[in-house]
Amino acid sequence: MRKDGSLFCANVILTALRDVAGNLQGFSKVTRDLTERKQAEAGLRESEERFRTLVRDLQVGVILQGPRAEIIMANRAAPEMLGLSADQLMRKTSFDPDWDGHPLPRSEPCTSRGHRACR
């Protein structure tokens, strides 16, 4: 509780203080106010939920990939557009020439020389 009587989230560290003989002389207390941190965490959770809802409900296919091009998230429209189930799509990479017997469809030929899938 703050001096003004309002409640807040805090991290409290208590440390026993002893003399050279090991006798307890008192305590030290450090209190950190976590209010701003908790508010920022709540804001981030709300933002992430809005993002997930937006991506999930889009009428176009959306695929999110991890650092190794593995598919880590796809909205409902993506598997339908690719003719795959959600299970077939997850954890694959965009470089896989064949996804469980279903070739990755392309609407246009790849023209980027540096792209692995175009080699």
N, CA, C and O atoms as a MOPAC input file, in Angstrom:
PM7 MOZYME 1SCF
protein

 N      0.85100 1    -1.17300 1     0.00000 1
 C      0.00000 1     0.00000 1     0.00000 1
 C      0.90100 1     1.24100 1     0.00000 1
 O      1.89200 1     1.31600 1     0.72700 1
 N      0.52700 1     2.19600 1    -0.82800 1
 C      1.27200 1     3.45600 1    -0.87500 1
 C      0.89600 1     4.33000 1     0.31900 1
 O     -0.06500 1     4.05100 1     1.03600 1
 N      1.67400 1     5.39300 1     0.51600 1
 C      1.39000 1     6.32400 1     1.61400 1
 C      0.00700 1     6.94400 1     1.48800 1
 O     -0.63700 1     7.26500 1     2.48700 1
 N     -0.45200 1     7.11200 1     0.21700 1
 C     -1.77600 1     7.71200 1     0.01100 1
 C     -2.90400 1     6.69500 1     0.19500 1
 O     -4.07600 1     7.05300 1     0.07000 1
 N     -2.57400 1     5.43500 1     0.48900 1
 C     -3.57000 1     4.40200 1     0.72600 1
 C     -3.91700 1     3.56200 1    -0.48100 1
 O     -4.65700 1     2.58600 1    -0.35300 1
 N     -3.40900 1     3.90900 1    -1.64900 1
 C     -3.71400 1     3.12400 1    -2.85400 1
 C     -2.86400 1     1.85800 1    -2.88900 1
 O     -1.72600 1     1.83500 1    -2.42000 1
 N     -3.44700 1     0.81200 1    -3.45500 1
 C     -2.74700 1    -0.46600 1    -3.56700 1
 C     -1.94200 1    -0.51000 1    -4.85200 1
 O     -2.30400 1     0.12500 1    -5.84300 1
 N     -0.85200 1    -1.25900 1    -4.83500 1
 C     -0.03300 1    -1.41600 1    -6.03200 1
 C      0.68500 1    -2.74900 1    -5.98100 1
 O      0.88100 1    -3.32400 1    -4.91000 1
 N      1.08400 1    -3.24400 1    -7.18000 1
 C      1.87700 1    -4.47000 1    -7.25700 1
 C      3.32600 1    -4.12700 1    -6.96400 1
 O      3.84000 1    -3.10900 1    -7.42700 1
 N      3.97600 1    -4.97600 1    -6.20000 1
 C      5.35900 1    -4.69000 1    -5.82900 1
 C      6.16500 1    -5.97500 1    -5.72000 1
 O      5.62400 1    -7.06000 1    -5.50300 1
 N      7.45900 1    -5.82000 1    -5.87400 1
 C      8.41800 1    -6.88400 1    -5.63300 1
 C      9.18700 1    -6.46200 1    -4.38600 1
 O      9.80800 1    -5.39900 1    -4.37100 1
 N      9.15000 1    -7.28500 1    -3.34300 1
 C      9.77900 1    -6.93300 1    -2.07400 1
 C     10.88100 1    -7.93600 1    -1.76400 1
 O     10.67300 1    -9.14700 1    -1.83100 1
 N     12.05800 1    -7.41400 1    -1.42500 1
 C     13.18400 1    -8.26200 1    -1.02600 1
 C     13.55100 1    -7.90200 1     0.40900 1
 O     13.88900 1    -6.75700 1     0.70900 1
 N     13.48000 1    -8.89500 1     1.29000 1
 C     13.87500 1    -8.71600 1     2.69700 1
 C     15.18900 1    -9.44500 1     2.93800 1
 O     15.36300 1   -10.59200 1     2.52600 1
 N     16.10000 1    -8.77300 1     3.60000 1
 C     17.40200 1    -9.36300 1     3.89100 1
 C     17.69500 1    -9.19900 1     5.38700 1
 O     17.58300 1    -8.10100 1     5.93300 1
 N     18.06700 1   -10.29100 1     6.03200 1
 C     18.44200 1   -10.23000 1     7.44700 1
 C     19.82200 1    -9.58900 1     7.56400 1
 O     20.72600 1    -9.91000 1     6.79200 1
 N     19.98900 1    -8.67600 1     8.53500 1
 C     21.27100 1    -8.03000 1     8.78700 1
 C     21.83800 1    -8.59000 1    10.08800 1
 O     21.19300 1    -8.54500 1    11.13600 1
 N     23.05700 1    -9.11800 1     9.99700 1
 C     23.66700 1    -9.75400 1    11.16900 1
 C     25.02300 1    -9.11200 1    11.45500 1
 O     25.69500 1    -8.60400 1    10.55800 1
 N     25.40200 1    -9.15000 1    12.73600 1
 C     26.73400 1    -8.64100 1    13.09100 1
 C     27.77200 1    -9.72200 1    12.82500 1
 O     27.41400 1   -10.80700 1    12.36500 1
 N     29.05100 1    -9.45900 1    13.10200 1
 C     30.11800 1   -10.40900 1    12.80500 1
 C     29.97300 1   -11.71800 1    13.57100 1
 O     30.49600 1   -12.74500 1    13.13600 1
 N     29.28000 1   -11.70200 1    14.69500 1
 C     29.06000 1   -12.91900 1    15.48300 1
 C     27.84500 1   -13.69500 1    14.98200 1
 O     27.57200 1   -14.79200 1    15.47000 1
 N     27.10300 1   -13.13800 1    14.00400 1
 C     25.94300 1   -13.83100 1    13.46100 1
 C     24.63900 1   -13.48000 1    14.13900 1
 O     23.60300 1   -14.06800 1    13.83000 1
 N     24.67400 1   -12.52500 1    15.06400 1
 C     23.45800 1   -12.12700 1    15.76900 1
 C     22.60700 1   -11.20600 1    14.88100 1
 O     23.13000 1   -10.31300 1    14.21400 1
 N     21.30100 1   -11.44000 1    14.88700 1
 C     20.38600 1   -10.63600 1    14.09000 1
 C     20.35800 1    -9.21200 1    14.61500 1
 O     20.10600 1    -8.98300 1    15.79800 1
 N     20.61900 1    -8.24600 1    13.72200 1
 C     20.61500 1    -6.83600 1    14.09700 1
 C     19.41600 1    -6.07700 1    13.51200 1
 O     19.05100 1    -4.99900 1    13.98300 1
 N     18.82600 1    -6.65800 1    12.49300 1
 C     17.68300 1    -5.98300 1    11.87100 1
 C     17.42600 1    -6.55400 1    10.48100 1
 O     17.90000 1    -7.63300 1    10.12500 1
 N     16.67000 1    -5.79900 1     9.72300 1
 C     16.32000 1    -6.22000 1     8.36600 1
 C     16.48300 1    -5.05500 1     7.40400 1
 O     16.36400 1    -3.88700 1     7.77300 1
 N     16.75600 1    -5.41200 1     6.17400 1
 C     16.78700 1    -4.44200 1     5.08400 1
 C     15.66300 1    -4.81700 1     4.12600 1
 O     15.46200 1    -5.99200 1     3.82000 1
 N     14.93200 1    -3.80800 1     3.65700 1
 C     13.82200 1    -4.08400 1     2.75100 1
 C     13.94900 1    -3.19000 1     1.52200 1
 O     14.12700 1    -1.97700 1     1.63700 1
 N     13.85400 1    -3.81100 1     0.33300 1
 C     13.83100 1    -3.07300 1    -0.92800 1
 C     12.50100 1    -3.38700 1    -1.60200 1
 O     12.15800 1    -4.55100 1    -1.80700 1
 N     11.75800 1    -2.34000 1    -1.94500 1
 C     10.46200 1    -2.50600 1    -2.59600 1
 C     10.49800 1    -1.84900 1    -3.96200 1
 O     10.87900 1    -0.68600 1    -4.09300 1
 N     10.10100 1    -2.59700 1    -4.97600 1
 C     10.02100 1    -2.06400 1    -6.33900 1
 C      8.56700 1    -2.01900 1    -6.77000 1
 O      7.85600 1    -3.02200 1    -6.70300 1
 N      8.13200 1    -0.85000 1    -7.21300 1
 C      6.76200 1    -0.67300 1    -7.70900 1
 C      6.68300 1    -1.27100 1    -9.11000 1
 O      7.40600 1    -0.84600 1   -10.01000 1
 N      5.81100 1    -2.25100 1    -9.29400 1
 C      5.67000 1    -2.93500 1   -10.57400 1
 C      4.44300 1    -2.47200 1   -11.36100 1
 O      4.07100 1    -3.10900 1   -12.34700 1
 N      3.81500 1    -1.38100 1   -10.94500 1
 C      2.58200 1    -0.91800 1   -11.57900 1
 C      2.76900 1    -0.66500 1   -13.07200 1
 O      1.99200 1    -1.17600 1   -13.87900 1
 N      3.78400 1     0.11200 1   -13.46000 1
 C      4.00100 1     0.41400 1   -14.88000 1
 C      4.29000 1    -0.85300 1   -15.67700 1
 O      3.79700 1    -1.01500 1   -16.79300 1
 N      5.08900 1    -1.75000 1   -15.10500 1
 C      5.40100 1    -3.00600 1   -15.78800 1
 C      4.14000 1    -3.82600 1   -16.01500 1
 O      3.92600 1    -4.34600 1   -17.11000 1
 N      3.30400 1    -3.94400 1   -14.99000 1
 C      2.06100 1    -4.71300 1   -15.11600 1
 C      1.12600 1    -4.07900 1   -16.14300 1
 O      0.46800 1    -4.79400 1   -16.89900 1
 N      1.05900 1    -2.75100 1   -16.18100 1
 C      0.22200 1    -2.06600 1   -17.17100 1
 C      0.75100 1    -2.31100 1   -18.58500 1
 O     -0.03000 1    -2.53300 1   -19.51000 1
 N      2.07400 1    -2.27200 1   -18.75300 1
 C      2.67700 1    -2.52300 1   -20.06600 1
 C      2.42000 1    -3.96200 1   -20.50700 1
 O      2.12200 1    -4.19900 1   -21.67800 1
 N      2.52800 1    -4.92000 1   -19.59600 1
 C      2.26000 1    -6.32700 1   -19.92000 1
 C      0.80300 1    -6.52000 1   -20.33500 1
 O      0.52300 1    -7.25500 1   -21.28300 1
 N     -0.11900 1    -5.87300 1   -19.64200 1
 C     -1.53600 1    -5.97800 1   -19.98900 1
 C     -1.79100 1    -5.36400 1   -21.36500 1
 O     -2.55400 1    -5.91500 1   -22.15800 1
 N     -1.16300 1    -4.23800 1   -21.64800 1
 C     -1.30500 1    -3.60200 1   -22.95800 1
 C     -0.77200 1    -4.48500 1   -24.07300 1
 O     -1.37200 1    -4.57200 1   -25.14400 1
 N      0.35400 1    -5.14000 1   -23.82300 1
 C      0.93200 1    -6.04400 1   -24.80900 1
 C      0.01400 1    -7.23600 1   -25.06200 1
 O     -0.18200 1    -7.63200 1   -26.21100 1
 N     -0.54900 1    -7.81300 1   -24.00000 1
 C     -1.48900 1    -8.93200 1   -24.16300 1
 C     -2.70300 1    -8.51000 1   -24.99300 1
 O     -3.14800 1    -9.25800 1   -25.86400 1
 N     -3.23600 1    -7.32600 1   -24.72900 1
 C     -4.39100 1    -6.82900 1   -25.48300 1
 C     -4.02500 1    -6.62100 1   -26.95000 1
 O     -4.80400 1    -6.96200 1   -27.84000 1
 N     -2.84800 1    -6.06500 1   -27.20300 1
 C     -2.39000 1    -5.83100 1   -28.57300 1
 C     -2.20500 1    -7.15300 1   -29.31500 1
 O     -2.60200 1    -7.27400 1   -30.47400 1
 N     -1.60800 1    -8.13700 1   -28.65600 1
 C     -1.41700 1    -9.44900 1   -29.27900 1
 C     -2.75900 1   -10.09900 1   -29.60700 1
 O     -2.90400 1   -10.71900 1   -30.66100 1
 N     -3.72800 1    -9.96400 1   -28.72800 1
 C     -5.04500 1   -10.54700 1   -28.97100 1
 C     -5.72900 1    -9.86500 1   -30.15500 1
 O     -6.35600 1   -10.53700 1   -30.97500 1
 N     -5.61700 1    -8.54200 1   -30.25400 1
 C     -6.19800 1    -7.83500 1   -31.40000 1
 C     -5.53500 1    -8.29200 1   -32.69700 1
 O     -6.21500 1    -8.48500 1   -33.70500 1
 N     -4.19900 1    -8.46800 1   -32.67800 1
 C     -3.47400 1    -8.93200 1   -33.85600 1
 C     -3.93800 1   -10.32400 1   -34.26200 1
 O     -4.22600 1   -10.56600 1   -35.43400 1
 N     -4.01400 1   -11.24300 1   -33.29700 1
 C     -4.45000 1   -12.61000 1   -33.59400 1
 C     -5.86600 1   -12.63500 1   -34.17300 1
 O     -6.14000 1   -13.37000 1   -35.12200 1
 N     -6.75700 1   -11.83600 1   -33.60100 1
 C     -8.13100 1   -11.77700 1   -34.08500 1
 C     -8.17300 1   -11.22800 1   -35.50800 1
 O     -8.88800 1   -11.76300 1   -36.35500 1
 N     -7.42400 1   -10.18000 1   -35.77300 1
 C     -7.37500 1    -9.59600 1   -37.10900 1
 C     -6.88900 1   -10.61000 1   -38.13300 1
 O     -7.52800 1   -10.80100 1   -39.16700 1
 N     -5.76700 1   -11.26100 1   -37.85600 1
 C     -5.19500 1   -12.23100 1   -38.79300 1
 C     -6.14300 1   -13.41200 1   -38.97200 1
 O     -6.36800 1   -13.85100 1   -40.10000 1
 N     -6.69300 1   -13.92500 1   -37.90300 1
 C     -7.57900 1   -15.08600 1   -37.96300 1
 C     -8.79600 1   -14.81700 1   -38.85300 1
 O     -9.21600 1   -15.68800 1   -39.61500 1
 N     -9.36000 1   -13.61200 1   -38.75400 1
 C    -10.61500 1   -13.31000 1   -39.43800 1
 C    -10.45200 1   -12.71300 1   -40.83200 1
 O    -11.45400 1   -12.48000 1   -41.50800 1
 N     -9.23700 1   -12.45900 1   -41.28200 1
 C     -9.04100 1   -11.93200 1   -42.62800 1
 C     -9.54900 1   -12.91800 1   -43.66900 1
 O     -9.44800 1   -14.13100 1   -43.48000 1
 N    -10.08800 1   -12.41000 1   -44.75400 1
 C    -10.61200 1   -13.25200 1   -45.81900 1
 C     -9.52200 1   -13.68600 1   -46.80300 1
 O     -9.78500 1   -14.49000 1   -47.69700 1
 N     -8.31600 1   -13.16900 1   -46.64900 1
 C     -7.18400 1   -13.57500 1   -47.48000 1
 C     -6.28800 1   -14.48800 1   -46.66000 1
 O     -6.28800 1   -14.42400 1   -45.43100 1
 N     -5.53400 1   -15.32700 1   -47.33000 1
 C     -4.64700 1   -16.24800 1   -46.63400 1
 C     -3.45000 1   -15.52300 1   -46.04400 1
 O     -2.80400 1   -14.72700 1   -46.72500 1
 N     -3.15400 1   -15.79400 1   -44.78900 1
 C     -2.00500 1   -15.21000 1   -44.10500 1
 C     -1.20100 1   -16.33600 1   -43.46800 1
 O     -1.74400 1   -17.16700 1   -42.74000 1
 N      0.09900 1   -16.35400 1   -43.74900 1
 C      1.00700 1   -17.33500 1   -43.16200 1
 C      2.13700 1   -16.56500 1   -42.50100 1
 O      2.73800 1   -15.69000 1   -43.12500 1
 N      2.43300 1   -16.87900 1   -41.25100 1
 C      3.56700 1   -16.28600 1   -40.55300 1
 C      4.65300 1   -17.34300 1   -40.44900 1
 O      4.38700 1   -18.50000 1   -40.12500 1
 N      5.89000 1   -16.92200 1   -40.73300 1
 C      7.00300 1   -17.85900 1   -40.72100 1
 C      8.03800 1   -17.46700 1   -39.67600 1
 O      8.21300 1   -16.29100 1   -39.35600 1
 N      8.72200 1   -18.48400 1   -39.15200 1
 C      9.77600 1   -18.28300 1   -38.18800 1
 C     11.09300 1   -17.98200 1   -38.88000 1
 O     11.12600 1   -17.81500 1   -40.09900 1
 N     12.17200 1   -17.91100 1   -38.12800 1
 C     13.47100 1   -17.52700 1   -38.67900 1
 C     14.04800 1   -18.51400 1   -39.69700 1
 O     14.91400 1   -18.14100 1   -40.48800 1
 N     13.58700 1   -19.75400 1   -39.69200 1
 C     14.07000 1   -20.75100 1   -40.66200 1
 C     13.02200 1   -21.01800 1   -41.74400 1
 O     13.03900 1   -22.07000 1   -42.38300 1
 N     12.11300 1   -20.06700 1   -41.94500 1
 C     11.04600 1   -20.13500 1   -42.93800 1
 C      9.99500 1   -21.18500 1   -42.60700 1
 O      9.16400 1   -21.50800 1   -43.45600 1
 N     10.01300 1   -21.73100 1   -41.37700 1
 C      8.98900 1   -22.69200 1   -40.98200 1
 C      7.68600 1   -21.94500 1   -40.70600 1
 O      7.69800 1   -20.85300 1   -40.13800 1
 N      6.58700 1   -22.52800 1   -41.10200 1
 C      5.28900 1   -21.89800 1   -40.89700 1
 C      4.89300 1   -22.10000 1   -39.44300 1
 O      4.77500 1   -23.23200 1   -38.97500 1
 N      4.69000 1   -21.00300 1   -38.73400 1
 C      4.36700 1   -21.07300 1   -37.30600 1
 C      2.92800 1   -20.66400 1   -37.02500 1
 O      2.40700 1   -20.92300 1   -35.94100 1
 N      2.27800 1   -20.01900 1   -38.00700 1
 C      0.88800 1   -19.63400 1   -37.82000 1
 C      0.26000 1   -19.40400 1   -39.18600 1
 O      0.89200 1   -18.86400 1   -40.09500 1
 N     -0.97900 1   -19.81800 1   -39.31300 1
 C     -1.73400 1   -19.56900 1   -40.53900 1
 C     -3.17800 1   -19.28900 1   -40.14900 1
 O     -3.72000 1   -19.91800 1   -39.24000 1
 N     -3.78700 1   -18.35100 1   -40.83800 1
 C     -5.19200 1   -18.09200 1   -40.54500 1
 C     -6.05800 1   -19.14100 1   -41.23800 1
 O     -5.54300 1   -20.01000 1   -41.94100 1
 N     -7.36300 1   -19.06000 1   -41.04100 1
 C     -8.27800 1   -20.06700 1   -41.57400 1
 C     -8.27300 1   -20.11900 1   -43.09400 1
 O     -8.44600 1   -21.18900 1   -43.67900 1
 N     -8.07700 1   -18.97300 1   -43.74000 1
 C     -8.16000 1   -18.91700 1   -45.20300 1
 C     -6.94400 1   -19.55100 1   -45.88200 1
 O     -7.07500 1   -20.06800 1   -46.99200 1
 N     -5.76700 1   -19.52700 1   -45.25200 1
 C     -4.53900 1   -20.00100 1   -45.90500 1
 C     -4.59700 1   -21.47100 1   -46.30900 1
 O     -4.34800 1   -21.77100 1   -47.47600 1
 N     -4.91200 1   -22.40300 1   -45.41200 1
 C     -4.94800 1   -23.80800 1   -45.83300 1
 C     -5.98000 1   -24.05900 1   -46.93700 1
 O     -5.74500 1   -24.85800 1   -47.84300 1
 N     -7.11300 1   -23.37600 1   -46.85400 1
 C     -8.14400 1   -23.54400 1   -47.88600 1
 C     -7.61400 1   -23.09600 1   -49.24500 1
 O     -7.83300 1   -23.77400 1   -50.24900 1
 N     -6.91900 1   -21.96300 1   -49.28400 1
 C     -6.38800 1   -21.44000 1   -50.54100 1
 C     -5.31600 1   -22.35700 1   -51.12400 1
 O     -5.17400 1   -22.45500 1   -52.34300 1
 N     -4.56100 1   -23.02800 1   -50.25200 1
 C     -3.48000 1   -23.90600 1   -50.70800 1
 C     -3.94300 1   -25.33900 1   -50.92100 1
 O     -3.18200 1   -26.16700 1   -51.42100 1
 N     -5.17900 1   -25.63900 1   -50.54800 1
 C     -5.69100 1   -26.98600 1   -50.71200 1
 C     -5.08400 1   -27.97000 1   -49.72900 1
 O     -4.93000 1   -29.15000 1   -50.04300 1
 N     -4.73900 1   -27.49300 1   -48.54100 1
 C     -4.12500 1   -28.32500 1   -47.50200 1
 C     -4.93800 1   -28.23500 1   -46.22700 1
 O     -5.75500 1   -27.33000 1   -46.05700 1
 N     -4.70800 1   -29.17800 1   -45.33900 1
 C     -5.29400 1   -29.06400 1   -44.00500 1
 C     -4.35700 1   -28.19000 1   -43.17300 1
 O     -3.20000 1   -27.98100 1   -43.53600 1
 N     -4.87000 1   -27.68500 1   -42.06000 1
 C     -4.03400 1   -26.87000 1   -41.17100 1
 C     -2.85200 1   -27.69100 1   -40.64900 1
 O     -1.74700 1   -27.16300 1   -40.52400 1
 N     -3.07100 1   -28.97900 1   -40.34100 1
 C     -1.99300 1   -29.84700 1   -39.85600 1
 C     -0.90600 1   -30.04000 1   -40.91200 1
 O      0.28100 1   -30.06600 1   -40.58700 1
 N     -1.31300 1   -30.17500 1   -42.18100 1
 C     -0.32500 1   -30.34100 1   -43.24700 1
 C      0.51800 1   -29.08100 1   -43.41400 1
 O      1.68600 1   -29.15800 1   -43.79600 1
 N     -0.06100 1   -27.94500 1   -43.13500 1
 C      0.61700 1   -26.67100 1   -43.33700 1
 C      1.61300 1   -26.33200 1   -42.23100 1
 O      2.69200 1   -25.80600 1   -42.50400 1
 N      1.25500 1   -26.62900 1   -40.99300 1
 C      2.07400 1   -26.21300 1   -39.85500 1
 C      3.44600 1   -26.88300 1   -39.83500 1
 O      3.57700 1   -28.07100 1   -40.12700 1
 N      4.42700 1   -26.12800 1   -39.49900 1
 C      5.84100 1   -26.52900 1   -39.34400 1
 C      6.52000 1   -26.89300 1   -40.66000 1
 O      7.65700 1   -27.36300 1   -40.66100 1
 N      5.84300 1   -26.68300 1   -41.75700 1
 C      6.49700 1   -26.84300 1   -43.05600 1
 C      7.23700 1   -25.55100 1   -43.34900 1
 O      7.07300 1   -24.55900 1   -42.63800 1
 N      8.04500 1   -25.56300 1   -44.38600 1
 C      8.68900 1   -24.32100 1   -44.81500 1
 C      8.17200 1   -23.95000 1   -46.19300 1
 O      7.63000 1   -24.78500 1   -46.91700 1
 N      8.34600 1   -22.70400 1   -46.53900 1
 C      7.91800 1   -22.26500 1   -47.86300 1
 C      8.83300 1   -22.82000 1   -48.94900 1
 O      8.53800 1   -22.67700 1   -50.13500 1
 N      9.94000 1   -23.45100 1   -48.56100 1
 C     10.88200 1   -24.01600 1   -49.51200 1
 C     10.61800 1   -25.49400 1   -49.79600 1
 O     11.25600 1   -26.07100 1   -50.67700 1
 N      9.69300 1   -26.11400 1   -49.06900 1
 C      9.36800 1   -27.51700 1   -49.31700 1
 C      8.75200 1   -27.64400 1   -50.70700 1
 O      7.73600 1   -27.00500 1   -50.98200 1
 N      9.34000 1   -28.45000 1   -51.59100 1
 C      8.78300 1   -28.58800 1   -52.93200 1
 C      7.46000 1   -29.34800 1   -52.93000 1
 O      6.66600 1   -29.22100 1   -53.86200 1
 N      7.22300 1   -30.13500 1   -51.88800 1
 C      6.00300 1   -30.92800 1   -51.83400 1
 C      5.55200 1   -31.01000 1   -50.37800 1
 O      6.33200 1   -31.39200 1   -49.50600 1
 N      4.32200 1   -30.66200 1   -50.11800 1
 C      3.77400 1   -30.73800 1   -48.76800 1
 C      2.82500 1   -31.92400 1   -48.71200 1
 O      1.67800 1   -31.81100 1   -49.14300 1
 N      3.27400 1   -33.05300 1   -48.19400 1
 C      2.45000 1   -34.26300 1   -48.04700 1
 C      1.69600 1   -34.61500 1   -49.32900 1
 O      0.50000 1   -34.90600 1   -49.30100 1
 N      2.41100 1   -34.58300 1   -50.44700 1
 C      1.79900 1   -34.95200 1   -51.71100 1
 C      1.09400 1   -33.82700 1   -52.42900 1
 O      0.59500 1   -34.02800 1   -53.53700 1
 N      1.03600 1   -32.66600 1   -51.84600 1
 C      0.38800 1   -31.52300 1   -52.48100 1
 C      1.45600 1   -30.49100 1   -52.84400 1
 O      2.02800 1   -29.86200 1   -51.95400 1
 N      1.73000 1   -30.30900 1   -54.12300 1
 C      2.72800 1   -29.29500 1   -54.46600 1
 C      2.24500 1   -27.90600 1   -54.09200 1
 O      1.05000 1   -27.61300 1   -54.14800 1
 N      3.18000 1   -27.06100 1   -53.71400 1
 C      2.85200 1   -25.68800 1   -53.36200 1
 C      2.41900 1   -24.96000 1   -54.61900 1
 O      3.22400 1   -24.78800 1   -55.53400 1
 N      1.16600 1   -24.52500 1   -54.68800 1
 C      0.71400 1   -23.84900 1   -55.89800 1
 C      1.30600 1   -22.45400 1   -56.00600 1
 O      1.52300 1   -21.78300 1   -54.99700 1
 N      1.56500 1   -22.02500 1   -57.21600 1
 C      2.04900 1   -20.67200 1   -57.46500 1
 C      1.16200 1   -20.04900 1   -58.51900 1
 O      0.85000 1   -20.67300 1   -59.53400 1
 N      0.76000 1   -18.82100 1   -58.27600 1
 C     -0.06700 1   -18.14000 1   -59.26100 1
 C      0.80900 1   -17.50200 1   -60.33300 1
 O      0.34600 1   -17.25400 1   -61.44600 1
 N      2.07500 1   -17.23500 1   -60.00300 1
 C      2.99600 1   -16.63400 1   -60.96500 1
 C      4.32900 1   -17.35500 1   -60.85800 1
 O      4.67900 1   -17.82900 1   -59.77800 1
 N      5.07700 1   -17.45100 1   -61.94000 1
 C      6.39600 1   -18.06700 1   -61.84500 1
 C      7.33000 1   -17.18800 1   -61.02200 1
 O      7.25400 1   -15.96000 1   -61.06800 1
 N      8.20800 1   -17.84100 1   -60.27200 1
 C      9.17300 1   -17.11300 1   -59.46000 1
 C     10.26800 1   -16.55900 1   -60.37100 1
 O     10.78800 1   -17.27000 1   -61.23000 1
 N     10.60900 1   -15.29800 1   -60.17900 1
 C     11.61400 1   -14.66100 1   -61.03100 1
 C     12.81900 1   -14.16700 1   -60.25000 1
 O     13.73900 1   -13.59600 1   -60.83500 1
 N     12.83100 1   -14.37600 1   -58.94700 1
 C     13.93800 1   -13.89700 1   -58.12800 1
 C     15.07400 1   -14.91500 1   -58.14000 1
 O     14.91600 1   -16.02700 1   -57.63600 1
 N     16.20300 1   -14.54600 1   -58.70300 1
 C     17.34000 1   -15.49200 1   -58.79600 1
 C     17.88500 1   -15.88300 1   -57.43200 1
 O     18.36700 1   -17.00200 1   -57.25700 1
 N     17.81500 1   -14.97700 1   -56.46600 1
 C     18.37300 1   -15.25900 1   -55.15600 1
 C     17.48300 1   -16.09000 1   -54.26300 1
 O     17.94400 1   -16.58900 1   -53.23700 1
 N     16.23300 1   -16.25300 1   -54.61400 1
 C     15.27800 1   -16.98400 1   -53.77800 1
 C     15.49300 1   -18.47800 1   -53.94100 1
 O     15.54800 1   -18.97400 1   -55.06700 1
 N     15.61600 1   -19.20400 1   -52.83600 1
 C     15.92800 1   -20.64000 1   -52.88700 1
 C     14.89900 1   -21.44600 1   -53.66100 1
 O     15.25300 1   -22.40700 1   -54.34300 1
 N     13.61800 1   -21.06500 1   -53.56500 1
 C     12.57300 1   -21.82500 1   -54.22600 1
 C     12.60800 1   -21.64900 1   -55.74300 1
 O     11.98200 1   -22.42400 1   -56.46600 1
 N     13.33500 1   -20.63600 1   -56.23700 1
 C     13.35900 1   -20.35800 1   -57.67400 1
 C     14.55400 1   -21.02100 1   -58.37000 1
 O     14.64000 1   -20.97300 1   -59.59800 1
 N     15.45000 1   -21.62000 1   -57.64500 1
 C     16.65000 1   -22.20900 1   -58.24400 1
 C     16.35100 1   -23.52900 1   -58.89400 1
 O     17.25100 1   -24.16300 1   -59.44700 1

